[in-house]
Amino acid sequence: MCGRYALTLPDDAMARLFRAQPSNRLPKLPNYNICPSDQVHVVMQEAGGRRLRPMRWGFLPSWYQTPTAGPLLINARAETLADKPAFRAACRQRRCLIPASGFYEWERRAETRLPWYVLRRDGAPMALGGIWQDWGRDDPQPTCAIVTTAANPVLAPIHHRMPLLLEPEDWPLWLGEAGHGAARLMRPAAEEILVRHRVGTEINSNRAEGPGLIEELIEPFDPE
């Protein structure tokens, strides 16, 4: 799954990278601890081209009467995306890219949850595959979820799921600009793309902030 991530790329650089027109009032950056229900940066396709705009991280199905009427849907499994009533229409019509510098995952060791930070080996920004939907009638609120796949060999020792990572050549297809066939993109990232390192447990708090959250934690040598 993907339950927390970081984004440090400035808005103007992000707009150039994705060739998207930025909206006003984008979320403040850098942010090293982006949490569910936060406003996040999203790249979507609309009439006239791509738009970089804010959305609530936490997909709200149309039948929710309030934002808390059901589970907080921050992730959507690739394997069932086209079949789940909550995601079915968005999977076909409203796919998006969610920029990230890296994401966090937690490894369970006995009674402890140890955080890791995952980033691209080449240091480039990530484009996570997502879906979005406006919720509400009077004042529609844009909401989104991150699509997840089975973990690749880099992530598998930590967790069995990972976010969908999309390469630049695949962005047009995912956004619906290059016809049909986006389902073939929903696969784990190649092993050589990602690296990971341990980080401090400060990230366990959703109130933690600052660049120290992504710094590598050097664990003491254990001769055993």
N, C-alpha and C positions, 0 to 999 in steps of 0.2 A: 504494500500500500504506500501511499504518500500522505503523511499527516503534518509535515512541517517542512518549509524550505526557505532559502535565502535568495535575495535578488539585489544586486549592487550596481547593475548597469544603468547609467543615467537615461532619463526619458528620451532625450534627443538621439543618443546613440542607439537606443532600442528602436526608435521610429525608423532610423536609417537602416538598421540591420534587417528589419522585417518589411521595409518599404511600406510603412503604414502611417496614416495621418493620425497624430496624437489628439486625443480629446483633452478638454480642460479638466482640472482638478483630479489629476491622476494621483494614486497613493504616494506618500512620501517615501523617498529612497535616499540612501541604501537602507534595506531592512534585512537583518540577519535572522529573523525569527518570525516568518509569516505563518500565521495560524488559521485554522478553520474559522469561518465566519468573517475574516478580515476582507477588506476591499483589496483586490489584486489586479495586476496588469494582465490584460487579455488582448490577443490579436484575433480579429474576426474579419470575415468578408462581408461587405455590404455594398449596396449600389454605389458605384463610383470607385471602389477599390477597398483596400484593407484599412481597418481602423484599430488603433491602439486605445483601449478604453478600460475603465474600471468596472469590475464585477464583484459580487459577493461570492467568496469561496464557500460553497455549500448549495448544491443544486436543489431547487424547490419545485417538486412536481405540481402540476396545475391544480390538483385536487387538495393540496394543503390549504386549510383555511387560515392558518397563521404560520409564520416561519418555524415555529416549534411544534407543529402538529404531527410531526413524525421524525424519523431518524435524520441526522445531519448527513447528507449525501455528499461527502467530499471526494469520494472515489467511485469509479464505475468500472467494473470488470470487463475487459475486452471480449472475453469468451461469451458473455451474455448480453452485451451492450445492445445488440439489435433486437433482442427478445423481451427485455424488461420493459413493462409498461411505462415506468418513470423515464426511461432513457430512449425508447424506441424512435420517437420522432426526431429528437435532437441528434441521434446518431446519424440519421439520414440527411438532415437539413441544417443543423446548427453545430458544426464542429469548429473548434478554435485552437489556438496555440497559447500556451501559458508560459511566458519566459521565466527562467530561473537561472541562478548562478550555480546552485547545487541544492541537494535535498538531504534531509536527515532520516536515518532509519535506526531503530533500536533492536539490539540483540538481547535475547533473554539468556542469562546465565544463572541457573538456580533461581534465587529469589530476586535477582538484580536485573535491571534493564539498562544496558550500556549503549550510549548514543554514538553513532558514526555519521560522518559527513561524506557525501558522495558527490563527485564532480567529474567533469570531462577531463580526460587525460591531456587534451590539447589546450585546456583553459578557456575554451570558447563558451559562450552562454548556451544554456540548454533551451530547447523548445519542447515543452511537454504537451502531448496531445490531450485535448479537453473537449467537452461539450458544454453548451450553454442554453439557457432558456430565461425569457422574461417571466416573472411571477407577479400576479396581482393585476387587477383591472384598472383601478382609478389612477394609480401611480406605479406603473410596471417597474419591477426591480430586476435588473439583469443578474443572473446567478450562474455559477459554473461548477463543474466537477472535473477532476483529473482522471483520465483513463489509465488503468493499470493492466499489466501483463504478468505472466509468470516471471520469476526472477532469472537473470542470467547468471553465469558462474561467479561473477564478482559479488553479486548480492545474495546468492543462495545460502552461503554460510550464515548470513545474518537474518534474512527474512525470505519468505517464499514468494513475495510479490514485489513489483517495482513499477514506477510510473512509465508510461509510454514515451519514449524519446524519439523525436522525428528529426531527420537530417534536412538541411535546406532544400535539397532537390525534391523532397517529399512534401514540402509545405503546400505547394499549389494543389496537389491531389487531396490532401487532408482538408484544406479549406474549401474544397468544392470548385476550384478554379480550373481544374484539369480533367473534368469528366468524372466518371464513376470508377470504383475499384479501391476505395480507401481501406476496405477490410483487410487487404493484403499487407497493409502497413502495421497492423496490430500484432506485433511480435516483439520479443525481448531485444534489447539493444545488444549489438555485438560486444563480445567480451573485451576487446581491446579499447573500446571507447571510454570506459569508466575506470576511475580509481577511487579508493576510499581510505579514510583515516579516522581513528578514534578522536572524539572531542570530549570536553568536560561535561559533567552532569548539569551544569548551569542551564543547558538547553532544555532540560526536563521541565522548566518553568515557562509558561507561555508569556510571562512578563519579562523574561531575560532579553537583553539587547546588547548590541555592540559587536565589533569585528572579532573580539576574542572568542565568540561562540563557535567560529569555524576553524580556529587554530588547532593544529594537531596536538593531541595529548600523548606525551611520551610515557608509556607505562613502565613501571619498575620491572627489571629483569627477574624472571621467576626461574630458578635453576631446575625446578621440578618439570 
